[in-house]
Amino acid sequence: MKAYLGIDVGSVSTNIIVLNDQCSVINKLYIRTQGQPIKAIQKGLKQIWEELGNDLTVMGVGATGSARYLTSIIVGADVVKNEITAHAVAAAAIVPNVKTILEIGGQDSKIIIMRNGIVADFAMNTVCAAGTGSFLDQQSSRLGLPIEEFGQLALKSKNPVRIAGRCSVFAESDMIHKQQMGHPIEDIIRGLCEALVRNYLNNVGKGKSIDSPIVFQGGVAANQGMVEAFKRVLGNDIIVPDYFEVMGAVGSAILAKEAMQKGRQTSFKGFEGVMVDFNANSFECTNCANCCEIIQIYENNRIIARWGDRCGKWENSLFNEVRTG
């Protein structure tokens, strides 16, 4: 089977999608990165290999996410795109006339405005992580609730309390205060969901024209309390795709498929080729006032990539070393 891999490595989760030639998802994987992106990539691809490896001919690989450059070095990606592009491509493939994409992941949140099938505008959270997946994980843990039950509990609320949602610190302290006053936990959780939606719209969505169809994706879209809060505030239906939690990976796989249809040969190292020893370290270059932090990637104790230098000195020196052999 001809297949295309999409790999989205973020700070919280590593997502891998296997797409067939008809652009149907035949396998998906959502695992925790746990601060070790290289191991997460290898673990995910090993699982895909064990489940489907003998039946797959990988024709192309796309990488996205905050660790997309690292991913491209590890696996030999053919396409490397930012999260805005990947999420927009995935949403447009599922809802062709989508106009607004709400995306909330583990550590960041973004809004993408689509017009006529292309990205017209976008914004990301820049200061506060309130409303992201990691913050909701933290609150569910503090309350002793499984995160899977967090949103459903919010739907049971009849009288939500108002929570200060402008900042994650204020939101948590206000939740504690409301608990001490004796408010039911479901009212507090629903109030939190509504506060986080207000925070998102006032910061990330500020000044944007939020028109329907509206697609909500990212891990937080699993929280029904957040979905319902967006519906109430925006007064529109919210579309949550089947693969909402891995849409970045879906988009990168679609981009890889489009790129490889031009006759290119994939750079994918193969499943076995990814299972070697990779290590990373860094050092500070003191040759100028920029004091750039240089990242070095080793494959079996051999440097295969460097980045982080503004002037290109270290990256270019590695290129010359490889070229001259």
Protein Blocks (a to p, Z undefined) as FASTA:
>chain_A
ZZdddddddfkbccdddddfkopafbdcdddfklpaklmmmmmmmmmmmmmmmmpccfbd
cdedjklmmmmmmnopabdcdfklmmmmmmmmmmmmbcbdcdddfkbccddddeehiafb
dcddfkbmghiaklmmmmmmmnopafklmmmmmmmpcbdcdddfkbfklmmmmmmmmmmn
opafklmmmmmmmmmmmmmmmmmmgoiacddddddedjklmpmklmmmmmmmnopacddd
fklmlmmmmmmmmmmmmmmmnopacfbebjklmmpccdddddddfkbmnopacddddeeh
iafbdchifnlmmmmmmmmmmmnZZ
